[in-house]
Amino acid sequence: MKRKFIFFALFISFLFLFSFALTAQALPPSQLPQFSTPTPGADGRIIYIVREGDSCLRIQLLTGVPVEQLRALNRLDENCTVFPGQELVIGVGAGSSPDEPEAGPTPTEAASEPTPTPFPGNATVCILLYDDVNGDALRQDTEIVIPNGAISITGMSGQFSEVRTTQDGLEPSCFENVPEGAYNLSAAAPEGYYPTTQQTYTLEVVAGSEYYVDFGAQKSDNIIAAPGDPAGEGGGSAFLGIVGGILLLLGVGLGIYSWSVFGRKPPMQQPPRPPSIVR
């Protein structure tokens, strides 16, 4: 009977150990399906079509786009609810059709309004850092300049370089007398803003031309933050692992205690000696 109890206790300990191993096991990253970034559409937006079983966290793992950005770009609710067949914007790239408005910083030729004639061999580059209120990565006429931001133009061959601070208003900051060549344009919004377009752009400047490049950013107050840590969905497995470990320790302790109490044989008792007879 005592041995059966000991075997039962050891069997319970084995079950606890087995449950701990199952709960502590994590899903290897290699089991996630491969994902290829789609080609930007005509409007420059990169679309991901939600499939059966998708969630915002799974889409983040597939595409590398944070959950917060998914919610901001697609106006999702606090639970980041998605459904199969839904089209989600996961980024902005160069558009495939010149007739459609392109998202992100794109150069446009100057309007037909009269403009000062640039110096021979030079060009004018105008940069606008705008408040993308609706977060669509396309500048509207009512979206104003973000003040106290930084914009810069840097020649790849060192032929020209300048940095400016943005001011209130609707007009871009124009860099004049820019020599012909390749340039890196960049913008940095002040603290409290979240980029909605690319923040760097490469431009090939041709002498005698005028270019306009827009960069967008949105106030972080307008972006609903995702509740909790995206990695929090794995917290259930970690919690179960801890509980399994505790139960395992209890089972092992119970087995040791049972062995120490019931597994030892009582000491052999000596038969009583007959009383001695004194003669």
C-alpha positions as CSV (number, residue, x, y, z in Angstrom):
1,M,0.0,0.0,0.0
2,K,2.8,2.4,0.9
3,R,4.6,1.7,-2.3
4,K,1.5,2.3,-4.4
5,F,1.2,5.8,-2.7
6,I,4.8,6.6,-3.5
7,F,4.3,5.5,-7.2
8,F,1.2,7.7,-7.4
9,A,3.1,10.7,-6.0
10,L,5.9,10.2,-8.5
11,F,3.3,9.9,-11.4
12,I,1.7,13.2,-10.4
13,S,5.2,14.8,-10.4
14,F,5.8,13.5,-13.9
15,L,2.5,15.0,-15.1
16,F,3.4,18.4,-13.6
17,L,6.8,18.3,-15.3
18,F,5.2,17.4,-18.7
19,S,2.7,20.2,-18.4
20,F,5.5,22.7,-17.6
21,A,7.4,21.6,-20.7
22,L,4.3,22.1,-22.9
23,T,3.5,25.6,-21.5
24,A,7.0,26.9,-21.6
25,Q,7.5,25.9,-25.2
26,A,7.5,28.9,-27.5
27,L,6.5,29.0,-31.2
28,P,9.7,29.1,-33.4
29,P,9.8,32.2,-35.7
30,S,10.4,29.8,-38.6
31,Q,6.8,28.6,-38.4
32,L,5.5,32.0,-39.5
33,P,4.7,32.1,-43.2
34,Q,6.9,34.1,-45.4
35,F,5.7,37.6,-46.5
36,S,6.8,39.6,-49.5
37,T,6.1,43.3,-49.4
38,P,3.5,44.2,-52.0
39,T,4.2,46.7,-54.8
40,P,2.9,50.2,-54.0
41,G,-0.4,51.0,-55.8
42,A,-1.1,53.9,-58.1
43,D,-1.5,56.2,-55.1
44,G,1.8,55.1,-53.5
45,R,0.1,53.1,-50.7
46,I,1.3,49.6,-49.8
47,I,-1.8,47.4,-49.0
48,Y,-2.0,44.2,-47.0
49,I,-5.1,42.1,-47.3
50,V,-6.2,40.5,-44.0
51,R,-6.4,36.7,-44.2
52,E,-8.3,34.2,-42.0
53,G,-6.8,34.0,-38.5
54,D,-4.9,37.3,-38.8
55,S,-4.5,39.8,-36.0
56,C,-2.7,43.0,-35.7
57,L,0.1,41.3,-33.8
58,R,0.4,38.6,-36.4
59,I,0.5,41.2,-39.2
60,Q,3.2,43.1,-37.3
61,L,5.3,39.9,-37.1
62,L,4.7,39.3,-40.9
63,T,5.3,42.8,-42.2
64,G,7.4,44.4,-39.5
65,V,4.9,47.3,-39.2
66,P,4.2,48.1,-35.5
67,V,0.7,47.7,-34.2
68,E,0.5,51.4,-33.3
69,Q,1.3,52.4,-36.9
70,L,-1.3,49.9,-38.3
71,R,-3.9,51.5,-36.0
72,A,-2.9,55.0,-36.9
73,L,-2.8,54.5,-40.7
74,N,-6.1,52.5,-40.8
75,R,-8.1,54.2,-38.0
76,L,-8.6,50.9,-36.2
77,D,-10.4,50.7,-32.8
78,E,-8.7,50.2,-29.4
79,N,-8.7,46.4,-29.8
80,C,-7.2,46.7,-33.3
81,T,-10.0,44.7,-34.8
82,V,-9.5,43.4,-38.3
83,F,-11.5,41.0,-40.5
84,P,-10.6,38.7,-43.5
85,G,-10.5,40.5,-46.8
86,Q,-10.0,43.9,-45.2
87,E,-7.4,46.1,-46.9
88,L,-4.8,47.6,-44.5
89,V,-2.3,50.4,-45.4
90,I,1.1,49.2,-44.1
91,G,3.3,51.8,-45.7
92,V,3.8,54.4,-48.4
93,G,6.0,54.1,-51.4
94,A,6.4,55.6,-54.9
95,G,3.2,55.4,-57.0
96,S,3.0,53.4,-60.2
97,S,1.0,56.0,-62.2
98,P,2.2,59.5,-62.8
99,D,-1.4,60.6,-63.1
100,E,-2.3,59.7,-59.5
101,P,-1.2,61.7,-56.5
102,E,1.8,59.9,-54.9
103,A,2.2,59.5,-51.2
104,G,5.4,60.5,-49.4
105,P,7.9,63.1,-50.5
106,T,7.6,63.5,-54.3
107,P,9.1,66.3,-56.5
108,T,6.7,68.3,-58.6
109,E,7.5,70.8,-61.3
110,A,6.8,74.4,-60.5
111,A,3.4,75.9,-61.3
112,S,2.9,78.0,-64.4
113,E,2.8,81.2,-62.2
114,P,5.6,83.7,-62.9
115,T,8.7,82.9,-60.9
116,P,12.1,84.5,-60.6
117,T,14.5,83.2,-63.2
118,P,17.1,81.1,-61.4
119,F,20.8,81.8,-61.9
120,P,22.3,79.9,-64.8
121,G,23.4,76.4,-63.7
122,N,21.4,76.5,-60.5
123,A,17.9,75.4,-59.4
124,T,15.4,76.0,-56.5
125,V,14.3,73.3,-54.1
126,C,11.4,73.9,-51.8
127,I,10.7,71.6,-48.8
128,L,7.5,71.5,-46.8
129,L,7.1,69.7,-43.5
130,Y,3.3,69.7,-43.0
131,D,0.9,68.6,-40.2
132,D,-0.8,65.5,-41.6
133,V,-3.9,65.9,-39.5
134,N,-5.9,63.0,-41.1
135,G,-2.8,60.7,-41.3
136,D,-3.4,59.8,-45.0
137,A,0.2,60.7,-46.0
138,L,-1.2,63.2,-48.7
139,R,-0.9,66.9,-48.1
140,Q,-4.3,68.8,-48.1
141,D,-4.5,72.5,-48.7
142,T,-5.6,73.1,-45.1
143,E,-2.7,71.2,-43.6
144,I,-0.2,73.8,-42.3
145,V,3.5,73.8,-41.7
146,I,4.8,72.2,-38.5
147,P,6.8,74.9,-36.7
148,N,10.2,74.3,-35.0
149,G,11.0,71.2,-37.2
150,A,14.2,70.8,-39.2
151,I,14.6,70.4,-42.9
152,S,17.9,70.0,-44.8
153,I,19.4,69.5,-48.3
154,T,22.8,67.9,-48.7
155,G,24.7,67.4,-51.9
156,M,26.0,63.9,-52.3
157,S,29.3,65.3,-53.7
158,G,29.4,68.1,-51.1
159,Q,28.4,70.7,-53.6
160,F,25.7,72.3,-51.4
161,S,24.4,71.8,-47.9
162,E,22.0,73.8,-45.7
163,V,19.7,73.2,-42.7
164,R,16.7,75.3,-41.7
165,T,14.1,75.5,-39.0
166,T,10.5,75.4,-40.2
167,Q,8.2,78.3,-39.5
168,D,4.4,78.7,-39.1
169,G,2.3,79.1,-42.2
170,L,1.3,77.3,-45.4
171,E,4.4,78.1,-47.6
172,P,7.4,75.8,-47.9
173,S,11.0,76.8,-47.3
174,C,12.9,77.2,-50.6
175,F,16.6,76.7,-51.1
176,E,17.8,78.8,-54.0
177,N,20.9,78.7,-56.1
178,V,21.2,75.0,-55.7
179,P,23.9,73.6,-58.1
180,E,23.0,70.8,-60.4
181,G,23.6,67.3,-59.0
182,A,22.2,64.6,-56.7
183,Y,20.9,65.6,-53.2
184,N,19.6,64.0,-50.0
185,L,16.6,65.8,-48.6
186,S,15.4,65.1,-45.1
187,A,12.9,66.4,-42.5
188,A,12.6,65.9,-38.8
189,A,9.4,66.8,-36.9
190,P,9.7,68.2,-33.4
191,E,8.9,66.1,-30.3
192,G,5.3,65.0,-30.1
193,Y,4.9,64.2,-33.8
194,Y,4.8,60.9,-35.5
195,P,6.1,60.6,-39.2
196,T,3.4,59.6,-41.7
197,T,5.7,59.7,-44.8
198,Q,9.3,58.9,-45.5
199,Q,11.6,61.4,-43.8
200,T,14.4,61.2,-46.4
201,Y,14.3,61.5,-50.2
202,T,16.9,61.5,-52.9
203,L,16.5,64.2,-55.6
204,E,18.4,64.6,-58.9
205,V,18.5,68.4,-59.5
206,V,18.6,69.8,-63.0
207,A,19.8,73.3,-63.6
208,G,17.1,75.9,-64.2
209,S,14.3,73.8,-62.6
210,E,12.2,74.3,-59.4
211,Y,11.2,71.4,-57.2
212,Y,8.7,70.9,-54.3
213,V,9.0,68.1,-51.9
214,D,6.5,67.4,-49.0
215,F,7.2,65.5,-45.8
216,G,4.3,64.7,-43.4
217,A,4.0,64.1,-39.7
218,Q,1.1,63.8,-37.3
219,K,0.7,64.8,-33.7
220,S,1.0,61.8,-31.3
221,D,-2.1,63.0,-29.5
222,N,-4.1,62.0,-32.6
223,I,-2.7,58.5,-32.6
224,I,-4.4,56.0,-30.3
225,A,-1.7,53.9,-28.6
226,A,-2.1,50.1,-28.6
227,P,-3.1,48.8,-25.1
228,G,-0.3,47.0,-23.4
229,D,2.9,45.6,-24.9
230,P,2.4,43.8,-28.3
231,A,4.4,41.0,-26.8
232,G,1.9,40.7,-24.0
233,E,-0.1,38.0,-25.9
234,G,2.6,35.6,-24.9
235,G,2.1,36.4,-21.2
236,G,-0.5,33.6,-20.9
237,S,2.1,31.0,-21.8
238,A,4.7,32.5,-19.4
239,F,2.1,32.5,-16.6
240,L,1.2,28.9,-17.2
241,G,4.8,28.0,-17.2
242,I,5.3,29.6,-13.8
243,V,2.3,27.9,-12.4
244,G,3.5,24.6,-13.9
245,G,6.9,25.0,-12.2
246,I,5.3,25.7,-8.9
247,L,3.1,22.6,-9.2
248,L,6.1,20.6,-10.2
249,L,8.0,21.6,-7.1
250,L,5.0,20.8,-4.9
251,G,4.8,17.4,-6.6
252,V,8.5,16.6,-6.1
253,G,8.2,17.8,-2.4
254,L,5.2,15.6,-1.9
255,G,7.0,12.6,-3.4
256,I,10.1,13.1,-1.2
257,Y,7.9,13.6,1.9
258,S,5.9,10.4,1.1
259,W,9.1,8.4,0.6
260,S,10.6,9.7,3.9
261,V,7.5,8.9,5.9
262,F,6.1,5.7,4.3
263,G,9.0,4.3,2.4
264,R,11.3,3.4,5.3
265,K,10.9,0.1,7.1
266,P,10.4,0.4,10.9
267,P,13.3,-0.8,12.9
268,M,13.2,-4.5,13.9
269,Q,12.1,-5.1,17.4
270,Q,14.0,-7.5,19.6
271,P,11.8,-10.2,21.2
272,P,11.4,-9.5,24.9
273,R,13.8,-11.4,27.1
274,P,12.5,-13.6,29.8
275,P,13.2,-12.3,33.3
276,S,16.3,-13.6,34.9
277,I,15.9,-16.0,37.8
278,V,18.0,-15.3,40.8
279,R,18.9,-18.4,42.6
